[in-house]
Amino acid sequence: MYYGPEFLGEAFTEWAKDQGMAIQYIQPGQPNQNAYIERFNRTFREEVLDQYLFRRLEDVREAAWWWMLEYNEERPHDSLGDLTPAEVRQQYEESSTFALCA
């Protein structure tokens, strides 16, 4: 049986309820509540999903893994003053008052 998109929303909410999940909807007039995930979705789609023709789900998972590593470790971020997360971590380690024992 085929369900069109107009029926999938209800099926999803029923499934989520059965799984003990609560769905939080965006408040009316507050589209900025969804901005973070929309930005992530666009970036991931443009940089991973639109770049390749995947043959297997495992290929998607591997591409996503390598992209995640690059994004979280090597890519400069505006919110970090155009530093990479690795550079920020190194700065905190160097300025830390806690000594690491070898």
N, C-alpha and C positions, 0 to 999 in steps of 0.2 A: 504494500500500500504506500502511495506517495503522499507526503504531507508538504504542502506549500509553505512558504515562509510565514504566512499569516497564522499557521497552526503550530509552528515550531517554537514560538515564544512561550506559548502555554505549556507545551510538552517539556520545555527546558525548566520552567518555573516549577512544574510539578515534580520533575526529577530532582531538582535542587532541594525542594522541600522534603522529599523522601530521604535525601542524603543528609538532612540536618543542616543545610546551608540557608543563610538568609541573603536575599538579593537586595542590594542597596541601589536604588535608582537615583539618577541625577535630579536634584531639586529643580522645579520649574524656574526658568529665568537664570539658571546658574550653569551655563554650558562650560565654564572654565573648570568645573569639577571633573571633567573628563579630559582635560587638555593633556595631562601627563601621559596617560595611556594611549591617546590618539597620536601623540608625537612619537612614542615608542613604536606603535604599530606601523606608522608611516616609515620610520627609519629602518625598521627590520624588513619590511616589505621591499623597500627600494634597494637596500644593500645586500639582502640575502635572497629572498624569494623571487624577486624579479630578475635576478642576475643569472640564474641557472635553470636548466630543464632537468628536474630531478626524476630519476627512474624508480628509486626506492625510498621509503620512509627513513631508512637508516642514513641515506645520503643527506636528507634534510636535517636530521639530528646532528650529523657530523659538521655540516656547514654552520648550523646554529651554534654549536659548541665553540668552533674556532672564532666565529664572529663575537660571541659573548666574551671570550678571553681577550680579544683585541679591544673590544669596547670598554671592558672593565679594568684593563691594565695599561694599555698602550695609547689610547686615544685621548688627546687633550679635551677637557671639558670646560665649557664657559663657567659653570658654577664653581670650578676649582681654580679660577684665575688662569685659564688656558694651560693648566698643568695636567699631566696624566695622573690617574689614581696612584700609580706606583711612585711617582715623584712626590705626591702629597704624603703618602705613607712614609717615604724615606725622610722627609722633612720632620714629621712627627717623631719618628724614631730617633733622629739626631738631637731633637730638642727635648726629648723625654727625660724626666728625672729618675726613671726606673732603669736599672741596669739589667741587661739580660745575662744570665749565667750560662756559661758554656758547659 
